Amino acid sequence: MRHVASIALAGLAISSSAFAQSTIIWDTARAISGGSKQVGGSAQQVCIKDVNTFFVEAGNTLSVLLTDLGVALPSGDYALTGRANCRIVVPVEVARGLYLGDLTQTVTFGVVKGAGATARVSANSSFFGHPLPVLSKGYNWGPIVNSPLEQISRTDTFMVNTPSFQTWYRTWCLGRQPKGIYNSNLAVGVEKNNMYDEAQLAIDGLDVKFEVRPGAMRFCPAQ
């Protein structure tokens, strides 16, 4: 289990009480994104904020909409390999107190490939400086795939443990909320073994949700 912050808890009794409606604040105004795409010998910039990459905050969920993060190698194209990546950085604040929180990441994408092609998508992320296991899915040589809607998803649990230096109630429940960064590197790779085959994969979006785990210990009244 990973920790957003840490503190010794000796002598404190922990009780369960309601949280404010939103457990996390996604600072989309200060979010940044950037990346590149390379097909054969040509390269271009992709993943440009407010151009083809859009950040939408809805309570505990952050949605990143991507309209140009993919690689297409159509039949007849001489290029046999393509790569694209996008780095996303979003400042965040989580609710004060002591509780377990689940961070769920979901990547939505579409893939088309022939028997002589491969494709792979991945998301390499961190939260409050803690690296998360890589999300990835690959499509190997052989099977033909034509799926406009695919998803990969995973949930990781964090212990939020607000530091206490003087008065425990004032520091834990009335002080500043813990601040950190959500960071993710999204990547796409396709390859085909001849010009007559085809391969394409495009990421449509990334959804990230952080919420108190149901039934987990929680401390601090609703603000």
N, C-alpha and C positions, 0 to 999 in steps of 0.2 A: 504494500500500500504506500502511496506517495503522499507527501505532506506539502501543503501550501505554506504553512509556517509551523513552528514547533515551540512547545513550552512545557515545563514540568507541571503536572496537575495535582501534586500532593496537597491534600487538605481541602479540595474543592468537591462539593457535591454537584453532580450533573443531573439536570432534570430536562424533561422534554416540553417544548413550548413552540408556538407558531412562529414562522419566519415571515418577513415581508414577502409580497407577491413575487418579486424578482430576486433570485439568489445571486445573480451576476449582472454586471453592467458591461456591455460590449461597446467600446469607444470607436465606433465606425468612422467618426469624423477624422480621427488620427490614424486610421488603418492605412497600411501601404501595401502595394503589390508590384511585382515586376518579374519578367521572365523572358525567355527566348525560345524560338522554334528553328530547328535546322532540318532541312530536307535535302538530301544529297549534298551539294556544295553551297547551297544558298541558306542564309539565315535572316531572321527578322525578329523584331521585338514583339512580345505578346504580353498578355496579362496586365494591361494598363488600367489603373483605377479610373472609374467613371467614363471609360471609353468602351472597353469590352470586359471589364471586371467590376462587379457592383456588390457592395456590402449592405445587407439589410438586417437590422436588429429587431427582434420580436420577443421581448421578455427574456427568457432564459436561453433562447435560440439565436444563433448567428447563422445567416445564410449568405453564402458567397456565390453569386451567379456569374458564370463564365460563358462567354459567347464566342471565344476564339482561342481555346486551349485544346488543341488537337492536331493530329497529323493524318493526312490522307495520301495514300499511294495508290492511285487508280490503275486499272489495267491499261497497259500501253505506256505508262510512265517509266522512264529509264531509271529514276531514283529508286534504290532498293532499300534504303533505311531512312528513318525519320525520328526525331526526338523533340520533345517540348517540355518545358518546366515552368512553374510559377511559384514564387515565394510570397506567402501571405503573412503579414505581421499585424496583430490587433491588440492594443492595450486593453486590459480588463481590470475590473474590481470585483471581488467576491464579498458576500455578506459577512459581517463580523460574527464571531462566536466559535463554538465548538460543534462540529458536525461532520458527517461523511457526505461527500458530494460525488455524483457520477458524471463524468465527462464522456459524452457519446459523439463520435465522429462518423459521418456518413458521406461517402463520395458517390455521386450519380454520374453515369457515363454511358456511352453507346459504342459498340464495336462491330465491325464488319471485317471478315478476313476469309481468304481462300485456303485451300489445303496446303499451299506452298508459302504460308505466311505465319508470322507470330505477332503477338501484341501483348503489352503489359501496361498496367496502370498502378500507381503507388502514391501514398501520402506519408511523408515522414514529418512528424509533428512533435512539439514540446509545449508544456503548459507550466507557467511559473518556473521555467528553467529546468523542468523535469522531462527528459526524453521519454516519448511514448513508443510502444512497439509499432513497427512499420505496418501500415495497411497496404496490402497489395493483392493483385490478381493477375495471373498470366494465362495466355491462350497459346498453346503449343502448335507445332507443325502437325498437319493431318486433318483434324476436324475442321469443317466449314462452319463459320459462325456468322449470323446476321441478327444481331440483337440491338435494337435502338435504346433499350432501357435496362441497364445493369446497375447493381449497387454493391458496395462493400461497406461494412460497418463494424465498429467495435466500441466497447464501453470500458473505461478505466476509472477506478475509484481513488479519490483523494481524501485525506484527512485535513480539514481546515481547522487550524488550531491557533487562534489569534494570540499574539504575545501579551503577557501581563507583567507590568513592572511595579505598579503601585496599587491603587484600588482595583480589584479584579473586575467589578461590575463596570466601572467607568471606562477602563481600558478595553475590556472585551466587547462591551455592548454599545458604548457611546463614542468610542474613539474612531479613528480613520479606518476605512475598510482596507483590507489587504490588496495591494496593487501588483500586477504582474503583466505577463505577455503571453498570448497564444500565438504560436509560430508554426506554420506548416509549409512544407515544400511538396507541391503536387507535380508528378512526372508522368509522361506518356512516352512509350516507345513502340515502334512498329518496324517490321522487317519482312521482306519477301525475297524468294530465291530466284525469281525471274521477272521480266518486265510484263508478262502476260497475266500474272496473278494480281491480287489486290489486297490492300490492308489499310484500315483506318480506325482510329480510336479518338474520341473527343470527350473530355470531361465537361459536363453540363453544370455541375454545382457541388458545393461542399456545405454540409449542414453540421453545426457544432452546438450541442446542448449541454448545459451544466445545471444540475438540479440536485436538491437534497435527496439522498437515498431514502425511499419510503421505509418507515419504521426504524431508521437509524437514530442514534442519539443526537439531540439537538439542544443547544443552549443559547438563549437570548430571546427576549420577547420581540414581537413584531414592532418595526419602527414606524 
